[in-house]
Every structure is written in structure tokens, then in C-alpha cells.
Amino acid sequence: MKYLNLLLLCAMVFLIKPDAATAQKFMAEEGYVEFVSRAPLLEFKGTSNHLTGLIDLDENLIDFFVDLNTLETGIRRRDRDMRSTYLKTDQFPFAEFTGQLLTGFDKDNPEEQQVVTRGMFTIHGVEREIEVEGTLEPRQNGLKLNASFTVLLEDHNIDRPRVLFYELADEQVVNISILLEPVTN
């Protein structure tokens, strides 16, 4: 009898509020992130497929991070120097953005939607408030997020190589792309 009452209660909740069974939390452990450095003498990018993310629509929470040790630029020595000398990944292994959606988002609208978030971006142990613009698109298997923002190295106390000053821009463009799947409880 106890199980029958529980079953009836669950059925009533779904009949009264049909979207109660729909996931409001989305996660991914493998997304794409890149930074692009456009300096007077050289343009290059670093990439990683180890972006981890969470979007919780109920709590209006967005949280993304990447292990900086997974960034690759295509040149081993530059990667090693970037990690040890400039990003100091032994002390600060992650970059993270935690924030909230400023714009509305309708996950039942199948169209790609422009979104703006505001939150704290942390890299090299320094936190800065930023706004990030991007798109969210409902997909059959979750939410697709694409976003882009700019990071100034000096804002995060990241030194530029003195010898290669004209080969590394102070302004880095960061692009992310990730498919987040619904979390079922």
C-alpha cells in the first residue's frame, strides 16, 4: 500500500507540473577551449578538449573550468614554458568561470539563443569579474554552448616573455564550445 501511495503521488506531481521530470541541470566533462594570441609578429593558439562545465537553470548557476596542464600550442617547448614560467600550473592548475545568466533562456525553444553571463573568471590565482556573451542551443541530447571572451594577462598578473614580447599579445581571446547533457537524479 505504501508503494502504491508513493506511485500515485509521483504521478500527480507529473500531471500537475509536466516539466517536473525535465532536467534543469546540464553537465559535461569534455568540451573544447582555445585561447588565441594575436601579437604583431606571431599569431598562435592553445587548445584543450578537457573543458568541464555545469549549467543549472534552477539555480541560475554556470561553472566551467579547464586544467591548464592540458593546453597545447603545437610546440612542446612553448607549452612547457607557458605552464611552468607564465601560468605556473604547479601552483594554479585551473582556470575557472563561475557566474549567472543575465538574459533569459527558454530550453523549450529549439532555436539558438543569445545569452550573456556575468561572473568571476579565475586564472593564475587572480579573480576578475567579467561578462561573457555566447549562444545556448537546446539539442536532443542536451544544451550546446558556444562563447567567447577576452583575458588581459596583466589583469591576472601573468608575465609576458621579455625576449618574445612582440610574439605574445597581452590580450588573449578565449573561445569555448561544449555540449552539456542533462543530469538525471
C-alpha positions in Angstrom: 0.0 0.0 0.0 2.9 2.4 0.9 4.4 1.9 -2.6 1.0 2.5 -4.3 0.6 5.8 -2.4 4.2 6.8 -3.5 3.4 5.9 -7.1 0.2 7.9 -7.0 2.0 10.9 -5.5 4.7 10.8 -8.2 2.0 10.5 -11.0 0.1 13.5 -9.5 3.3 15.7 -9.5 3.9 14.9 -13.1 0.3 15.5 -14.1 0.2 18.9 -12.2 3.6 20.0 -13.4 4.6 18.2 -16.6 8.1 19.7 -16.8 9.0 18.4 -13.3 10.6 15.4 -15.0 12.6 17.6 -17.3 16.2 18.1 -16.4 17.2 21.6 -15.3 20.9 20.7 -14.7 23.3 20.0 -17.5 26.9 18.8 -17.3 29.9 17.9 -19.5 33.4 16.6 -18.9 34.7 17.1 -22.4 34.4 20.4 -24.1 36.7 22.4 -26.3 38.5 25.6 -25.2 41.1 27.6 -27.0 43.0 30.8 -26.5 44.2 32.9 -29.4 47.2 35.2 -29.1 47.5 37.8 -31.9 50.7 39.7 -31.5 52.5 41.9 -34.0 55.0 39.2 -35.1 53.1 36.0 -34.3 49.6 34.5 -34.0 49.1 31.2 -32.3 46.5 29.3 -30.3 46.4 26.9 -27.5 43.7 24.3 -27.3 42.3 21.7 -24.9 39.4 19.2 -25.1 39.3 18.9 -21.3 36.8 21.7 -20.6 34.4 20.7 -17.8 31.1 22.5 -17.3 27.8 22.8 -15.5 24.7 24.8 -16.2 22.0 24.7 -13.5 18.9 26.5 -14.8 17.0 26.2 -11.5 19.8 27.8 -9.5 20.9 30.1 -12.4 24.4 28.8 -12.0 27.1 28.4 -14.6 30.5 26.9 -13.8 33.3 25.9 -16.2 36.9 25.0 -15.6 39.9 23.6 -17.5 43.1 22.0 -16.3 45.7 24.4 -17.8 48.2 21.5 -18.0 46.1 20.1 -20.9 46.6 23.2 -23.1 48.7 22.6 -26.2 50.0 25.1 -28.7 51.7 22.7 -31.1 55.2 23.4 -29.8 56.4 21.4 -26.8 58.9 23.9 -25.6 56.4 26.7 -25.7 53.9 24.5 -23.9 56.4 23.7 -21.2 57.4 27.4 -20.7 53.8 28.5 -20.8 52.9 26.1 -18.0 55.9 26.4 -15.8 57.1 30.0 -16.2 54.0 32.0 -17.1 50.9 30.2 -15.9 52.7 28.5 -13.0 50.4 25.5 -13.3 52.1 23.8 -10.4 50.5 26.5 -8.1 47.5 27.4 -10.2 46.5 24.4 -12.3 43.0 25.5 -13.3 41.2 28.4 -15.0 37.5 28.7 -13.9 34.5 30.8 -14.7 31.6 30.8 -12.2 28.6 33.1 -12.9 24.9 33.5 -13.6 22.8 34.1 -16.7 21.8 37.8 -17.1 19.5 37.0 -20.0 16.5 34.7 -20.2 16.9 31.3 -21.7 14.0 29.1 -22.8 15.2 25.5 -23.0 11.9 24.6 -24.7 12.6 26.9 -27.6 14.6 24.8 -30.2 16.4 27.9 -31.7 19.9 29.0 -30.8 19.6 31.8 -28.3 21.9 34.7 -27.5 22.9 34.7 -23.8 25.0 36.9 -21.5 26.5 35.8 -18.3 28.4 37.7 -15.5 30.7 36.1 -13.0 34.2 35.6 -11.7 37.0 34.3 -14.0 40.0 33.0 -12.1 43.4 32.2 -13.6 46.9 32.4 -12.1 45.2 32.8 -8.7 43.6 36.1 -9.6 39.8 36.6 -9.8 38.2 39.2 -12.0 34.5 39.9 -12.7 33.7 39.6 -16.4 30.7 39.4 -18.8 30.7 36.6 -21.4 28.5 36.6 -24.5 27.6 33.4 -26.2 24.8 31.2 -27.5 22.9 28.3 -26.0 21.0 25.9 -28.2 18.8 23.1 -26.9 19.7 19.8 -28.5 18.0 16.4 -28.4 20.8 15.3 -26.1 21.3 18.5 -24.0 22.5 22.1 -24.4 25.2 23.3 -26.9 27.1 26.3 -25.6 29.5 28.5 -27.6 31.0 31.6 -26.0 33.9 33.9 -26.4 35.6 36.5 -24.1 38.9 38.4 -23.7 41.5 37.9 -21.0 44.2 40.5 -20.3 47.3 38.9 -19.0 48.3 41.9 -16.9 44.9 41.7 -15.1 45.8 38.3 -13.8 49.5 39.0 -13.0 50.7 36.8 -15.9 54.1 38.0 -17.2 54.9 38.1 -20.9 58.2 36.8 -22.0 60.6 39.8 -22.3 62.6 38.4 -25.3 59.4 37.4 -27.1 57.4 40.5 -26.2 56.2 41.0 -29.7 55.2 37.4 -30.1 52.7 37.2 -27.3 49.8 39.5 -27.0 48.6 40.9 -23.7 45.1 40.3 -24.8 44.1 36.7 -25.3 40.8 35.7 -26.9 39.2 32.7 -25.3 36.6 30.6 -27.2 34.7 27.6 -25.7 32.3 25.1 -27.2 30.7 22.3 -25.2 27.7 20.0 -25.3 26.2 19.6 -21.9 24.0 16.6 -21.2 21.0 16.6 -18.8 21.7 15.3 -15.3 19.2 12.9 -14.0 18.7 12.3 -10.3 
